[in-house]
Amino acid sequence: MPSTAARRLLQDLKSIKRDILTLISTAPVDENIFVWNAVIIGPARTPYEYGIFKLTLEFSDKYPNEPPIVKFIDEMFHPNIQSDGRVLHDILRHKWNPSYSVTDLLMAIQSWLYEPDVYSFGLNPYATQVYMINEKEFNRRVKLTVEKSWGSTNSS
């Protein structure tokens, strides 16, 4: 019999297959329900437009009571994403709620591409500083990230 976490992840997967997610794709890796790959396409009219951003989501057996570890596979210049790719945001820490689904989480991450949350805990200090004081340099750095996302051959 599947664990509570596995049952919930299967429920989230069913919802994802039923719902139409704009510019987001996700599924478990091979037969492991606890590790998922995702792709978020950079939203139009943002510096991230045309980017193809790959992520991994690692769930523990305590999901949905504990959030997954979310990490961008490739380089990502963003105030809410550490230089190692790990997503840092209140929603993945003390504001996590077991009612959040994988869909909710990915849509929240996508929304940060529209507007970074520079007041969230655990920010990438350098990206935050550039975002707040030098929009031109921020956009230049993001453009490089977008261009790198096109040629990525990394996989988990």
N, C-alpha and C positions, 0 to 999 in steps of 0.2 A: 504494500500500500504506500503511495507517495506521501512524503512529508507535507506538513502544512505549507512550507515554503514552496515546494514543487507544485502542489495543487494551485497555489496562488499564481505562480509563474505561468502555469498552463492556462489559467483563467485570463491572465494579462495577454498571453499570446493569442488566444481566441478573440479577444477584443481588438487587438491590433489587426488581425486578419479580417475582421468584420468592418472596422472603421477605415476611413480613407484619411491617411495622414499626409498632409501637404509637405513635400520636400523632406520626408523622413522615412527611412526604411530600417527595420530591425528584425532579428531572428536569433534563436539560440545557435551556438556554434556546434556543428555536428550533432551528437546525441546528448550534449550536456546542457540541461535546462538551466544550470546555474551560471553559465557564461554566455553572453550575447554579444554579437557585433551589431553595430548600428552605423548608418550613414545619415548625415544631415547636410542638405544642400544649402549653401549660403543664400539667405533671403535677398530678393530684389531690393534695390535702392538702399543697400547697406554696403559698407566696405567689404563685407564677406560675400557679396554677390558672386555667383559662379563657382564658389568653393565647393569641393567635395570632401567633407570632413568625416573621417572614420573614427569611431569610438568603440571601446569595449565597456561592458557593464558586467561586473562580477557580483553575484548575489551570494549571501551566506545562507545557512539553514535557518537563520533568524528573520529572513525576509517574510513578510512585509514590516515586521516590527523594527528592523534596522534597514537603513538605506543601502543600496549597492555602492560599490566603488566604481566610479565612472572616470574613464581616462580617454583622452584623444590619443590616437595611435601616432599621428604625425604632429609635427610642430604646429603650435597654435598660439598666436599673439592675441591675448585677450585678458582683461582685468580679472575675470573669474576663473582663469585656467592657469595653473602653475606651469613653469617652464618644462616640467617633466610630463605635461599633458593631463595631469589630474585635475578634475573639476572641483573647484572649491566654492561652495555657496551654502548659505544658511539652510536651504532646503535639504542638503545632504548631511546636515549636522543636527543642530538642536531644533530646527523647525520641521524635521521630517515627521510625516504623519502616515500611519499604516494604510490609510485610505488612498494614498497616492499610488497610481499605477505606473507601469513602464511608460505608457503613453503620456501621462501627466508629466513625468520626469523629462522625457525627450522634448516635449513641447516647451517646457520651461527653459531647457538649455537652448533650444532654437530661439526663444524670445530674447535671451541674453545677447544673441547675435544682432538683434535689432537695437537693443539698448543695454549695454553692460550695467550690472548692478554694482556700482563702485562703493556702495555703502555696506556691502555684505562682508561677513567675517571671512578671513582667509584669502584675501585678494593677492594677486600677483602684483607686488608693489611697483615694479618697473612699468609694466603695461598700464597700470592705473595712473601713474604719474604722467606718462606720455599721453594717454587718453584725455586727461584733465587739462594739460597745459599746452599741448602741441598737436592739434587735430591733423595737420598736414603730415607730420612724421608718423602719427598713429596710422593713418590711412595708407602711407607708404609701406609700413611694416606689415599691415594686414594684407596688402596687395601681394607682397612676397609670399606670405603664408598661403594665400589663395592659389598662386601660381604653383607653389610646391605641391599643393593638394592634388593637382591634376596628374602629376607623374608618379604618385606614390605607388609603390609595389609592396609596401609592408602589409603583413597580415598576421593575425593572431591564430 
